[in-house]
Amino acid sequence: MKIVQGLSKWCSREPVGSVALGYFDGVHIGHRDIIATTVEEARKRSLPSVVLSFEPHPLAIINPGAAPKLITPLNEKIKLIESLGVDVFLILPFTPALAATKPSTFVRMVPAETLRTKHVTVGYDYTFGHLGEGTSKNLAHWSQELGFKVTVVPPVTVNNKTVSSTLIRQLVSQGEVVHAKAALGRWPSVSGRVTHGAKRGRSFGFPTANIPLRKGLQWPRFGVYAVRSCDQGRHLLGMANIGSVPTFGEHTARLEANFFDFQDNLYEKSLRVELLAFIRPERKFVSSEELRNQLEADKQEALRFFPYTGVKMQPDCPSLVYNGEAL
């Protein structure tokens, strides 16, 4: 997938087959329907498919106090969109000037004149232009004059709730990882580079890989989770505490993952740790012995979640299966 940052860098002489418009935070199952439609429509025309998004989130410019915490940082969003077969990811810097652009001007300038697209895909609730005055209905109306077709993708529901980035942020913040997985189409996760910690877990027999939580992202509910990760083709199964380590008076929020039967060095490696089940809230312990006993109990609870058979070499870390369902 080619990445183009800014309209000034768009230099293709070939028209676009279809473009998907949106911010696509989380690239959840509703977003996937939109992007899949774009890829399909572009292939029908034997022309490139494009996903057009913005950076930063529009509310970070329009109303910073209302800007949401993000589900996925940009680098993860790029990987997820690429996995869906998209040809080009076009990222427009969201500026005050762009925020002030009239909807009709945006449609004429970007999809019609710059991309020369044959088709546009948007979600049912897509808005654009100054004050979000542009809607999917406006887009469909203007498209007749500008010479492209429009598909408006209807909402997707899970557990009788409409899937949205807002819903997923709420579920993640509440530790509802199973419901979040249903809406995301994958397990919620924490990603980052493994850093050195105080190494207290090692003295308890529970060495941990520590990943600081990034500002600006939606943090999961603080507490202990059953988790899974992958390192060089190996499944790493274990448990993780997400929080600020109140027992030892620390205040830096991070994930501390203990992977079972795994002793290799993970320092400075980039890991994506998937959250499979919420076990208990974070709490402060009165002694190291009380903490050690609780960690033993947490491990047994985590082991009950997945059929633990040890960490084995497996190419590309294929999905595990639990109770007939892929993890």
C-alpha positions as protocol buffer text, in pm:
chain_id: "A"
residue {
  index: 1
  type: MET
  ca { x: 0 y: 0 z: 0 }
}
residue {
  index: 2
  type: LYS
  ca { x: 127 y: 342 z: -94 }
}
residue {
  index: 3
  type: ILE
  ca { x: 103 y: 621 z: 164 }
}
residue {
  index: 4
  type: VAL
  ca { x: 54 y: 979 z: 42 }
}
residue {
  index: 5
  type: GLN
  ca { x: 62 y: 1265 z: 291 }
}
residue {
  index: 6
  type: GLY
  ca { x: -116 y: 1573 z: 165 }
}
residue {
  index: 7
  type: LEU
  ca { x: -293 y: 1667 z: -159 }
}
residue {
  index: 8
  type: SER
  ca { x: 24 y: 1840 z: -282 }
}
residue {
  index: 9
  type: LYS
  ca { x: 194 y: 1499 z: -293 }
}
residue {
  index: 10
  type: TRP
  ca { x: -82 y: 1341 z: -503 }
}
residue {
  index: 11
  type: CYS
  ca { x: 76 y: 1305 z: -846 }
}
residue {
  index: 12
  type: SER
  ca { x: -108 y: 1010 z: -1000 }
}
residue {
  index: 13
  type: ARG
  ca { x: -234 y: 1070 z: -1352 }
}
residue {
  index: 14
  type: GLU
  ca { x: -466 y: 771 z: -1321 }
}
residue {
  index: 15
  type: PRO
  ca { x: -818 y: 829 z: -1188 }
}
residue {
  index: 16
  type: VAL
  ca { x: -922 y: 659 z: -866 }
}
residue {
  index: 17
  type: GLY
  ca { x: -1165 y: 368 z: -885 }
}
residue {
  index: 18
  type: SER
  ca { x: -1317 y: 434 z: -545 }
}
residue {
  index: 19
  type: VAL
  ca { x: -1228 y: 635 z: -233 }
}
residue {
  index: 20
  type: ALA
  ca { x: -1345 y: 575 z: 124 }
}
residue {
  index: 21
  type: LEU
  ca { x: -1383 y: 891 z: 333 }
}
residue {
  index: 22
  type: GLY
  ca { x: -1357 y: 894 z: 712 }
}
residue {
  index: 23
  type: TYR
  ca { x: -1127 y: 905 z: 1012 }
}
residue {
  index: 24
  type: PHE
  ca { x: -1151 y: 528 z: 1075 }
}
residue {
  index: 25
  type: ASP
  ca { x: -1027 y: 525 z: 1435 }
}
residue {
  index: 26
  type: GLY
  ca { x: -997 y: 163 z: 1541 }
}
residue {
  index: 27
  type: VAL
  ca { x: -1072 y: 30 z: 1191 }
}
residue {
  index: 28
  type: HIS
  ca { x: -1365 y: -158 z: 1345 }
}
residue {
  index: 29
  type: ILE
  ca { x: -1609 y: -390 z: 1167 }
}
residue {
  index: 30
  type: GLY
  ca { x: -1820 y: -99 z: 1043 }
}
residue {
  index: 31
  type: HIS
  ca { x: -1512 y: 68 z: 895 }
}
residue {
  index: 32
  type: ARG
  ca { x: -1416 y: -262 z: 734 }
}
residue {
  index: 33
  type: ASP
  ca { x: -1749 y: -274 z: 552 }
}
residue {
  index: 34
  type: ILE
  ca { x: -1684 y: 74 z: 414 }
}
residue {
  index: 35
  type: ILE
  ca { x: -1330 y: -9 z: 306 }
}
residue {
  index: 36
  type: ALA
  ca { x: -1430 y: -348 z: 161 }
}
residue {
  index: 37
  type: THR
  ca { x: -1692 y: -172 z: -51 }
}
residue {
  index: 38
  type: THR
  ca { x: -1430 y: 72 z: -178 }
}
residue {
  index: 39
  type: VAL
  ca { x: -1185 y: -206 z: -267 }
}
residue {
  index: 40
  type: GLU
  ca { x: -1459 y: -399 z: -447 }
}
residue {
  index: 41
  type: GLU
  ca { x: -1580 y: -95 z: -643 }
}
residue {
  index: 42
  type: ALA
  ca { x: -1224 y: -4 z: -744 }
}
residue {
  index: 43
  type: ARG
  ca { x: -1153 y: -356 z: -867 }
}
residue {
  index: 44
  type: LYS
  ca { x: -1470 y: -351 z: -1077 }
}
residue {
  index: 45
  type: ARG
  ca { x: -1322 y: -55 z: -1258 }
}
residue {
  index: 46
  type: SER
  ca { x: -963 y: -191 z: -1265 }
}
residue {
  index: 47
  type: LEU
  ca { x: -851 y: 130 z: -1094 }
}
residue {
  index: 48
  type: PRO
  ca { x: -681 y: 201 z: -758 }
}
residue {
  index: 49
  type: SER
  ca { x: -868 y: 200 z: -427 }
}
residue {
  index: 50
  type: VAL
  ca { x: -799 y: 485 z: -186 }
}
residue {
  index: 51
  type: VAL
  ca { x: -874 y: 543 z: 181 }
}
residue {
  index: 52
  type: LEU
  ca { x: -872 y: 914 z: 264 }
}
residue {
  index: 53
  type: SER
  ca { x: -832 y: 1014 z: 628 }
}
residue {
  index: 54
  type: PHE
  ca { x: -707 y: 1306 z: 833 }
}
residue {
  index: 55
  type: GLU
  ca { x: -435 y: 1369 z: 1089 }
}
residue {
  index: 56
  type: PRO
  ca { x: -483 y: 1474 z: 1363 }
}
residue {
  index: 57
  type: HIS
  ca { x: -841 y: 1393 z: 1459 }
}
residue {
  index: 58
  type: PRO
  ca { x: -1059 y: 1684 z: 1338 }
}
residue {
  index: 59
  type: LEU
  ca { x: -1181 y: 1762 z: 1691 }
}
residue {
  index: 60
  type: ALA
  ca { x: -819 y: 1815 z: 1801 }
}
residue {
  index: 61
  type: ILE
  ca { x: -830 y: 2129 z: 1584 }
}
residue {
  index: 62
  type: ILE
  ca { x: -1197 y: 2227 z: 1600 }
}
residue {
  index: 63
  type: ASN
  ca { x: -1255 y: 2167 z: 1973 }
}
residue {
  index: 64
  type: PRO
  ca { x: -947 y: 2025 z: 2150 }
}
residue {
  index: 65
  type: GLY
  ca { x: -1133 y: 1977 z: 2478 }
}
residue {
  index: 66
  type: ALA
  ca { x: -1376 y: 1741 z: 2308 }
}
residue {
  index: 67
  type: ALA
  ca { x: -1115 y: 1544 z: 2111 }
}
residue {
  index: 68
  type: PRO
  ca { x: -1149 y: 1172 z: 2186 }
}
residue {
  index: 69
  type: LYS
  ca { x: -876 y: 941 z: 2305 }
}
residue {
  index: 70
  type: LEU
  ca { x: -774 y: 730 z: 2007 }
}
residue {
  index: 71
  type: ILE
  ca { x: -821 y: 355 z: 1979 }
}
residue {
  index: 72
  type: THR
  ca { x: -536 y: 311 z: 1733 }
}
residue {
  index: 73
  type: PRO
  ca { x: -228 y: 527 z: 1675 }
}
residue {
  index: 74
  type: LEU
  ca { x: -155 y: 617 z: 1314 }
}
residue {
  index: 75
  type: ASN
  ca { x: 107 y: 345 z: 1258 }
}
residue {
  index: 76
  type: GLU
  ca { x: -138 y: 71 z: 1363 }
}
residue {
  index: 77
  type: LYS
  ca { x: -418 y: 225 z: 1158 }
}
residue {
  index: 78
  type: ILE
  ca { x: -194 y: 210 z: 852 }
}
residue {
  index: 79
  type: LYS
  ca { x: -120 y: -160 z: 906 }
}
residue {
  index: 80
  type: LEU
  ca { x: -487 y: -245 z: 956 }
}
residue {
  index: 81
  type: ILE
  ca { x: -597 y: -59 z: 643 }
}
residue {
  index: 82
  type: GLU
  ca { x: -319 y: -215 z: 439 }
}
residue {
  index: 83
  type: SER
  ca { x: -435 y: -562 z: 547 }
}
residue {
  index: 84
  type: LEU
  ca { x: -771 y: -492 z: 381 }
}
residue {
  index: 85
  type: GLY
  ca { x: -620 y: -473 z: 32 }
}
residue {
  index: 86
  type: VAL
  ca { x: -624 y: -95 z: -11 }
}
residue {
  index: 87
  type: ASP
  ca { x: -391 y: 46 z: -278 }
}
residue {
  index: 88
  type: VAL
  ca { x: -335 y: 398 z: -142 }
}
residue {
  index: 89
  type: PHE
  ca { x: -377 y: 560 z: 199 }
}
residue {
  index: 90
  type: LEU
  ca { x: -412 y: 936 z: 154 }
}
residue {
  index: 91
  type: ILE
  ca { x: -361 y: 1137 z: 474 }
}
residue {
  index: 92
  type: LEU
  ca { x: -469 y: 1501 z: 473 }
}
residue {
  index: 93
  type: PRO
  ca { x: -330 y: 1729 z: 747 }
}
residue {
  index: 94
  type: PHE
  ca { x: -637 y: 1860 z: 929 }
}
residue {
  index: 95
  type: THR
  ca { x: -582 y: 2234 z: 963 }
}
residue {
  index: 96
  type: PRO
  ca { x: -803 y: 2531 z: 1057 }
}
residue {
  index: 97
  type: ALA
  ca { x: -820 y: 2615 z: 685 }
}
residue {
  index: 98
  type: LEU
  ca { x: -948 y: 2268 z: 601 }
}
residue {
  index: 99
  type: ALA
  ca { x: -1197 y: 2288 z: 889 }
}
residue {
  index: 100
  type: ALA
  ca { x: -1335 y: 2610 z: 740 }
}
residue {
  index: 101
  type: THR
  ca { x: -1377 y: 2464 z: 390 }
}
residue {
  index: 102
  type: LYS
  ca { x: -1735 y: 2452 z: 266 }
}
residue {
  index: 103
  type: PRO
  ca { x: -1862 y: 2095 z: 206 }
}
residue {
  index: 104
  type: SER
  ca { x: -1932 y: 2162 z: -162 }
}
residue {
  index: 105
  type: THR
  ca { x: -1582 y: 2303 z: -209 }
}
residue {
  index: 106
  type: PHE
  ca { x: -1424 y: 2000 z: -43 }
}
residue {
  index: 107
  type: VAL
  ca { x: -1617 y: 1757 z: -265 }
}
residue {
  index: 108
  type: ARG
  ca { x: -1524 y: 1942 z: -580 }
}
residue {
  index: 109
  type: MET
  ca { x: -1160 y: 1997 z: -485 }
}
residue {
  index: 110
  type: VAL
  ca { x: -1068 y: 1655 z: -343 }
}
residue {
  index: 111
  type: PRO
  ca { x: -1271 y: 1359 z: -476 }
}
residue {
  index: 112
  type: ALA
  ca { x: -1371 y: 1520 z: -805 }
}
residue {
  index: 113
  type: GLU
  ca { x: -1081 y: 1736 z: -926 }
}
residue {
  index: 114
  type: THR
  ca { x: -773 y: 1594 z: -748 }
}
residue {
  index: 115
  type: LEU
  ca { x: -856 y: 1223 z: -731 }
}
residue {
  index: 116
  type: ARG
  ca { x: -1090 y: 1220 z: -1029 }
}
residue {
  index: 117
  type: THR
  ca { x: -1263 y: 933 z: -857 }
}
residue {
  index: 118
  type: LYS
  ca { x: -1533 y: 721 z: -1015 }
}
residue {
  index: 119
  type: HIS
  ca { x: -1690 y: 622 z: -683 }
}
residue {
  index: 120
  type: VAL
  ca { x: -1703 y: 734 z: -318 }
}
residue {
  index: 121
  type: THR
  ca { x: -1790 y: 521 z: -14 }
}
residue {
  index: 122
  type: VAL
  ca { x: -1896 y: 669 z: 319 }
}
residue {
  index: 123
  type: GLY
  ca { x: -2066 y: 552 z: 636 }
}
residue {
  index: 124
  type: TYR
  ca { x: -2428 y: 639 z: 710 }
}
residue {
  index: 125
  type: ASP
  ca { x: -2325 y: 905 z: 965 }
}
residue {
  index: 126
  type: TYR
  ca { x: -2039 y: 1064 z: 770 }
}
residue {
  index: 127
  type: THR
  ca { x: -2014 y: 1444 z: 792 }
}
residue {
  index: 128
  type: PHE
  ca { x: -1758 y: 1677 z: 640 }
}
residue {
  index: 129
  type: GLY
  ca { x: -1674 y: 2037 z: 566 }
}
residue {
  index: 130
  type: HIS
  ca { x: -1731 y: 2350 z: 776 }
}
residue {
  index: 131
  type: LEU
  ca { x: -1914 y: 2264 z: 1101 }
}
residue {
  index: 132
  type: GLY
  ca { x: -1979 y: 1915 z: 962 }
}
residue {
  index: 133
  type: GLU
  ca { x: -2254 y: 2056 z: 745 }
}
residue {
  index: 134
  type: GLY
  ca { x: -2185 y: 1811 z: 463 }
}
residue {
  index: 135
  type: THR
  ca { x: -2373 y: 1480 z: 487 }
}
residue {
  index: 136
  type: SER
  ca { x: -2401 y: 1163 z: 284 }
}
residue {
  index: 137
  type: LYS
  ca { x: -2719 y: 1304 z: 127 }
}
residue {
  index: 138
  type: ASN
  ca { x: -2535 y: 1619 z: 16 }
}
residue {
  index: 139
  type: LEU
  ca { x: -2256 y: 1404 z: -122 }
}
residue {
  index: 140
  type: ALA
  ca { x: -2497 y: 1191 z: -325 }
}
residue {
  index: 141
  type: HIS
  ca { x: -2662 y: 1505 z: -464 }
}
residue {
  index: 142
  type: TRP
  ca { x: -2335 y: 1673 z: -568 }
}
residue {
  index: 143
  type: SER
  ca { x: -2196 y: 1350 z: -712 }
}
residue {
  index: 144
  type: GLN
  ca { x: -2453 y: 1363 z: -995 }
}
residue {
  index: 145
  type: GLU
  ca { x: -2307 y: 1693 z: -1114 }
}
residue {
  index: 146
  type: LEU
  ca { x: -1944 y: 1592 z: -1053 }
}
residue {
  index: 147
  type: GLY
  ca { x: -1961 y: 1255 z: -1227 }
}
residue {
  index: 148
  type: PHE
  ca { x: -1903 y: 990 z: -960 }
}
residue {
  index: 149
  type: LYS
  ca { x: -2125 y: 738 z: -785 }
}
residue {
  index: 150
  type: VAL
  ca { x: -2177 y: 717 z: -408 }
}
residue {
  index: 151
  type: THR
  ca { x: -2240 y: 419 z: -179 }
}
residue {
  index: 152
  type: VAL
  ca { x: -2360 y: 489 z: 175 }
}
residue {
  index: 153
  type: VAL
  ca { x: -2284 y: 191 z: 400 }
}
residue {
  index: 154
  type: PRO
  ca { x: -2551 y: 126 z: 666 }
}
residue {
  index: 155
  type: PRO
  ca { x: -2472 y: 85 z: 1037 }
}
residue {
  index: 156
  type: VAL
  ca { x: -2346 y: -244 z: 1177 }
}
residue {
  index: 157
  type: THR
  ca { x: -2486 y: -368 z: 1508 }
}
residue {
  index: 158
  type: VAL
  ca { x: -2343 y: -604 z: 1768 }
}
residue {
  index: 159
  type: ASN
  ca { x: -2543 y: -709 z: 2073 }
}
residue {
  index: 160
  type: ASN
  ca { x: -2818 y: -468 z: 1963 }
}
residue {
  index: 161
  type: LYS
  ca { x: -2578 y: -172 z: 1971 }
}
residue {
  index: 162
  type: THR
  ca { x: -2456 y: 26 z: 1672 }
}
residue {
  index: 163
  type: VAL
  ca { x: -2083 y: -23 z: 1630 }
}
residue {
  index: 164
  type: SER
  ca { x: -1888 y: 301 z: 1655 }
}
residue {
  index: 165
  type: SER
  ca { x: -1550 y: 420 z: 1774 }
}
residue {
  index: 166
  type: THR
  ca { x: -1727 y: 588 z: 2067 }
}
residue {
  index: 167
  type: LEU
  ca { x: -1884 y: 257 z: 2174 }
}
residue {
  index: 168
  type: ILE
  ca { x: -1549 y: 78 z: 2154 }
}
residue {
  index: 169
  type: ARG
  ca { x: -1377 y: 344 z: 2366 }
}
residue {
  index: 170
  type: GLN
  ca { x: -1648 y: 298 z: 2626 }
}
residue {
  index: 171
  type: LEU
  ca { x: -1615 y: -82 z: 2625 }
}
residue {
  index: 172
  type: VAL
  ca { x: -1235 y: -71 z: 2652 }
}
residue {
  index: 173
  type: SER
  ca { x: -1247 y: 182 z: 2937 }
}
residue {
  index: 174
  type: GLN
  ca { x: -1483 y: -54 z: 3123 }
}
residue {
  index: 175
  type: GLY
  ca { x: -1268 y: -364 z: 3069 }
}
residue {
  index: 176
  type: GLU
  ca { x: -1537 y: -521 z: 2847 }
}
residue {
  index: 177
  type: VAL
  ca { x: -1278 y: -676 z: 2618 }
}
residue {
  index: 178
  type: VAL
  ca { x: -1499 y: -956 z: 2481 }
}
residue {
  index: 179
  type: HIS
  ca { x: -1765 y: -709 z: 2368 }
}
residue {
  index: 180
  type: ALA
  ca { x: -1494 y: -476 z: 2237 }
}
residue {
  index: 181
  type: LYS
  ca { x: -1355 y: -765 z: 2032 }
}
residue {
  index: 182
  type: ALA
  ca { x: -1696 y: -826 z: 1875 }
}
residue {
  index: 183
  type: ALA
  ca { x: -1711 y: -461 z: 1763 }
}
residue {
  index: 184
  type: LEU
  ca { x: -1347 y: -431 z: 1660 }
}
residue {
  index: 185
  type: GLY
  ca { x: -1318 y: -765 z: 1486 }
}
residue {
  index: 186
  type: ARG
  ca { x: -1001 y: -834 z: 1686 }
}
residue {
  index: 187
  type: TRP
  ca { x: -893 y: -830 z: 2049 }
}
residue {
  index: 188
  type: PRO
  ca { x: -821 y: -487 z: 2200 }
}
residue {
  index: 189
  type: SER
  ca { x: -451 y: -446 z: 2267 }
}
residue {
  index: 190
  type: VAL
  ca { x: -171 y: -236 z: 2410 }
}
residue {
  index: 191
  type: SER
  ca { x: 135 y: -182 z: 2193 }
}
residue {
  index: 192
  type: GLY
  ca { x: 475 y: -34 z: 2254 }
}
residue {
  index: 193
  type: ARG
  ca { x: 841 y: -90 z: 2321 }
}
residue {
  index: 194
  type: VAL
  ca { x: 936 y: -300 z: 2625 }
}
residue {
  index: 195
  type: THR
  ca { x: 1121 y: -87 z: 2878 }
}
residue {
  index: 196
  type: HIS
  ca { x: 1323 y: -160 z: 3192 }
}
residue {
  index: 197
  type: GLY
  ca { x: 1130 y: -149 z: 3518 }
}
residue {
  index: 198
  type: ALA
  ca { x: 1215 y: -191 z: 3886 }
}
residue {
  index: 199
  type: LYS
  ca { x: 1237 y: -572 z: 3835 }
}
residue {
  index: 200
  type: ARG
  ca { x: 1032 y: -636 z: 4150 }
}
residue {
  index: 201
  type: GLY
  ca { x: 821 y: -899 z: 3971 }
}
residue {
  index: 202
  type: ARG
  ca { x: 1132 y: -1106 z: 3907 }
}
residue {
  index: 203
  type: SER
  ca { x: 1193 y: -1133 z: 4284 }
}
residue {
  index: 204
  type: PHE
  ca { x: 838 y: -1273 z: 4323 }
}
residue {
  index: 205
  type: GLY
  ca { x: 885 y: -1526 z: 4045 }
}
residue {
  index: 206
  type: PHE
  ca { x: 674 y: -1316 z: 3804 }
}
residue {
  index: 207
  type: PRO
  ca { x: 911 y: -1128 z: 3571 }
}
residue {
  index: 208
  type: THR
  ca { x: 728 y: -875 z: 3358 }
}
residue {
  index: 209
  type: ALA
  ca { x: 763 y: -702 z: 3022 }
}
residue {
  index: 210
  type: ASN
  ca { x: 674 y: -337 z: 3084 }
}
residue {
  index: 211
  type: ILE
  ca { x: 513 y: -114 z: 2819 }
}
residue {
  index: 212
  type: PRO
  ca { x: 429 y: 248 z: 2908 }
}
residue {
  index: 213
  type: LEU
  ca { x: 76 y: 358 z: 2818 }
}
residue {
  index: 214
  type: ARG
  ca { x: 80 y: 630 z: 2555 }
}
residue {
  index: 215
  type: LYS
  ca { x: -88 y: 965 z: 2610 }
}
residue {
  index: 216
  type: GLY
  ca { x: -367 y: 1043 z: 2369 }
}
residue {
  index: 217
  type: LEU
  ca { x: -479 y: 679 z: 2342 }
}
residue {
  index: 218
  type: GLN
  ca { x: -781 y: 519 z: 2506 }
}
residue {
  index: 219
  type: TRP
  ca { x: -645 y: 329 z: 2806 }
}
residue {
  index: 220
  type: PRO
  ca { x: -811 y: 5 z: 2913 }
}
residue {
  index: 221
  type: ARG
  ca { x: -969 y: -20 z: 3256 }
}
residue {
  index: 222
  type: PHE
  ca { x: -693 y: -54 z: 3514 }
}
residue {
  index: 223
  type: GLY
  ca { x: -664 y: -409 z: 3640 }
}
residue {
  index: 224
  type: VAL
  ca { x: -541 y: -758 z: 3561 }
}
residue {
  index: 225
  type: TYR
  ca { x: -608 y: -934 z: 3229 }
}
residue {
  index: 226
  type: ALA
  ca { x: -541 y: -1268 z: 3062 }
}
residue {
  index: 227
  type: VAL
  ca { x: -325 y: -1174 z: 2765 }
}
residue {
  index: 228
  type: ARG
  ca { x: -158 y: -1302 z: 2451 }
}
residue {
  index: 229
  type: SER
  ca { x: 134 y: -1169 z: 2250 }
}
residue {
  index: 230
  type: CYS
  ca { x: 373 y: -1294 z: 1984 }
}
residue {
  index: 231
  type: ASP
  ca { x: 751 y: -1293 z: 1961 }
}
residue {
  index: 232
  type: GLN
  ca { x: 941 y: -1440 z: 1667 }
}
residue {
  index: 233
  type: GLY
  ca { x: 666 y: -1687 z: 1581 }
}
residue {
  index: 234
  type: ARG
  ca { x: 596 y: -1791 z: 1940 }
}
residue {
  index: 235
  type: HIS
  ca { x: 268 y: -1744 z: 2121 }
}
residue {
  index: 236
  type: LEU
  ca { x: 326 y: -1576 z: 2455 }
}
residue {
  index: 237
  type: LEU
  ca { x: 38 y: -1651 z: 2691 }
}
residue {
  index: 238
  type: GLY
  ca { x: 11 y: -1490 z: 3029 }
}
residue {
  index: 239
  type: MET
  ca { x: -140 y: -1219 z: 3245 }
}
residue {
  index: 240
  type: ALA
  ca { x: -84 y: -846 z: 3267 }
}
residue {
  index: 241
  type: ASN
  ca { x: -154 y: -567 z: 3509 }
}
residue {
  index: 242
  type: ILE
  ca { x: -253 y: -235 z: 3356 }
}
residue {
  index: 243
  type: GLY
  ca { x: -226 y: 59 z: 3591 }
}
residue {
  index: 244
  type: SER
  ca { x: 5 y: 273 z: 3799 }
}
residue {
  index: 245
  type: VAL
  ca { x: 141 y: 16 z: 4050 }
}
residue {
  index: 246
  type: PRO
  ca { x: -22 y: 165 z: 4363 }
}
residue {
  index: 247
  type: THR
  ca { x: 133 y: -92 z: 4599 }
}
residue {
  index: 248
  type: PHE
  ca { x: 475 y: 66 z: 4544 }
}
residue {
  index: 249
  type: GLY
  ca { x: 359 y: 427 z: 4521 }
}
residue {
  index: 250
  type: GLU
  ca { x: 430 y: 473 z: 4152 }
}
residue {
  index: 251
  type: HIS
  ca { x: 219 y: 689 z: 3924 }
}
residue {
  index: 252
  type: THR
  ca { x: 335 y: 612 z: 3569 }
}
residue {
  index: 253
  type: ALA
  ca { x: 63 y: 417 z: 3391 }
}
residue {
  index: 254
  type: ARG
  ca { x: 187 y: 107 z: 3212 }
}
residue {
  index: 255
  type: LEU
  ca { x: 118 y: -253 z: 3119 }
}
residue {
  index: 256
  type: GLU
  ca { x: 323 y: -516 z: 3302 }
}
residue {
  index: 257
  type: ALA
  ca { x: 290 y: -855 z: 3133 }
}
residue {
  index: 258
  type: ASN
  ca { x: 403 y: -1183 z: 3285 }
}
residue {
  index: 259
  type: PHE
  ca { x: 427 y: -1451 z: 3014 }
}
residue {
  index: 260
  type: PHE
  ca { x: 404 y: -1805 z: 3145 }
}
residue {
  index: 261
  type: ASP
  ca { x: 701 y: -2041 z: 3096 }
}
residue {
  index: 262
  type: PHE
  ca { x: 893 y: -1772 z: 2912 }
}
residue {
  index: 263
  type: GLN
  ca { x: 1232 y: -1641 z: 3022 }
}
residue {
  index: 264
  type: ASP
  ca { x: 1379 y: -1475 z: 2711 }
}
residue {
  index: 265
  type: ASN
  ca { x: 1484 y: -1110 z: 2701 }
}
residue {
  index: 266
  type: LEU
  ca { x: 1219 y: -881 z: 2553 }
}
residue {
  index: 267
  type: TYR
  ca { x: 1379 y: -547 z: 2639 }
}
residue {
  index: 268
  type: GLU
  ca { x: 1359 y: -285 z: 2361 }
}
residue {
  index: 269
  type: LYS
  ca { x: 1138 y: -510 z: 2148 }
}
residue {
  index: 270
  type: SER
  ca { x: 808 y: -379 z: 2014 }
}
residue {
  index: 271
  type: LEU
  ca { x: 516 y: -592 z: 2133 }
}
residue {
  index: 272
  type: ARG
  ca { x: 143 y: -589 z: 2079 }
}
residue {
  index: 273
  type: VAL
  ca { x: -26 y: -742 z: 2384 }
}
residue {
  index: 274
  type: GLU
  ca { x: -385 y: -854 z: 2326 }
}
residue {
  index: 275
  type: LEU
  ca { x: -631 y: -837 z: 2616 }
}
residue {
  index: 276
  type: LEU
  ca { x: -837 y: -1157 z: 2624 }
}
residue {
  index: 277
  type: ALA
  ca { x: -1024 y: -1139 z: 2955 }
}
residue {
  index: 278
  type: PHE
  ca { x: -1059 y: -899 z: 3248 }
}
residue {
  index: 279
  type: ILE
  ca { x: -972 y: -1080 z: 3571 }
}
residue {
  index: 280
  type: ARG
  ca { x: -994 y: -816 z: 3848 }
}
residue {
  index: 281
  type: PRO
  ca { x: -952 y: -443 z: 3913 }
}
residue {
  index: 282
  type: GLU
  ca { x: -616 y: -300 z: 4014 }
}
residue {
  index: 283
  type: ARG
  ca { x: -571 y: -275 z: 4390 }
}
residue {
  index: 284
  type: LYS
  ca { x: -314 y: -176 z: 4650 }
}
residue {
  index: 285
  type: PHE
  ca { x: -164 y: -451 z: 4866 }
}
residue {
  index: 286
  type: VAL
  ca { x: -38 y: -409 z: 5220 }
}
residue {
  index: 287
  type: SER
  ca { x: 266 y: -634 z: 5175 }
}
residue {
  index: 288
  type: SER
  ca { x: 478 y: -806 z: 4913 }
}
residue {
  index: 289
  type: GLU
  ca { x: 358 y: -1143 z: 5043 }
}
residue {
  index: 290
  type: GLU
  ca { x: -7 y: -1047 z: 4989 }
}
residue {
  index: 291
  type: LEU
  ca { x: 79 y: -933 z: 4637 }
}
residue {
  index: 292
  type: ARG
  ca { x: 265 y: -1258 z: 4562 }
}
residue {
  index: 293
  type: ASN
  ca { x: -32 y: -1466 z: 4679 }
}
residue {
  index: 294
  type: GLN
  ca { x: -269 y: -1263 z: 4464 }
}
residue {
  index: 295
  type: LEU
  ca { x: -43 y: -1304 z: 4161 }
}
residue {
  index: 296
  type: GLU
  ca { x: -59 y: -1682 z: 4207 }
}
residue {
  index: 297
  type: ALA
  ca { x: -438 y: -1663 z: 4218 }
}
residue {
  index: 298
  type: ASP
  ca { x: -442 y: -1435 z: 3911 }
}
residue {
  index: 299
  type: LYS
  ca { x: -229 y: -1684 z: 3721 }
}
residue {
  index: 300
  type: GLN
  ca { x: -467 y: -1968 z: 3797 }
}
residue {
  index: 301
  type: GLU
  ca { x: -759 y: -1753 z: 3682 }
}
residue {
  index: 302
  type: ALA
  ca { x: -577 y: -1666 z: 3358 }
}
residue {
  index: 303
  type: LEU
  ca { x: -496 y: -2033 z: 3295 }
}
residue {
  index: 304
  type: ARG
  ca { x: -866 y: -2117 z: 3319 }
}
residue {
  index: 305
  type: PHE
  ca { x: -937 y: -1881 z: 3032 }
}
residue {
  index: 306
  type: PHE
  ca { x: -727 y: -2052 z: 2768 }
}
residue {
  index: 307
  type: PRO
  ca { x: -613 y: -2413 z: 2722 }
}
residue {
  index: 308
  type: TYR
  ca { x: -257 y: -2358 z: 2836 }
}
residue {
  index: 309
  type: THR
  ca { x: -11 y: -2607 z: 2687 }
}
residue {
  index: 310
  type: GLY
  ca { x: 312 y: -2411 z: 2716 }
}
residue {
  index: 311
  type: VAL
  ca { x: 472 y: -2168 z: 2474 }
}
residue {
  index: 312
  type: LYS
  ca { x: 555 y: -2351 z: 2153 }
}
residue {
  index: 313
  type: MET
  ca { x: 723 y: -2241 z: 1832 }
}
residue {
  index: 314
  type: GLN
  ca { x: 449 y: -2161 z: 1581 }
}
residue {
  index: 315
  type: PRO
  ca { x: 512 y: -1984 z: 1250 }
}
residue {
  index: 316
  type: ASP
  ca { x: 358 y: -1636 z: 1230 }
}
residue {
  index: 317
  type: CYS
  ca { x: 163 y: -1694 z: 1550 }
}
residue {
  index: 318
  type: PRO
  ca { x: -162 y: -1833 z: 1400 }
}
residue {
  index: 319
  type: SER
  ca { x: -481 y: -1795 z: 1600 }
}
residue {
  index: 320
  type: LEU
  ca { x: -537 y: -2013 z: 1904 }
}
residue {
  index: 321
  type: VAL
  ca { x: -872 y: -2184 z: 1948 }
}
residue {
  index: 322
  type: TYR
  ca { x: -1068 y: -2183 z: 2273 }
}
residue {
  index: 323
  type: ASN
  ca { x: -1405 y: -2352 z: 2315 }
}
residue {
  index: 324
  type: GLY
  ca { x: -1433 y: -2381 z: 1939 }
}
residue {
  index: 325
  type: GLU
  ca { x: -1369 y: -2011 z: 1876 }
}
residue {
  index: 326
  type: ALA
  ca { x: -1052 y: -1851 z: 1742 }
}
residue {
  index: 327
  type: LEU
  ca { x: -878 y: -1632 z: 1995 }
}
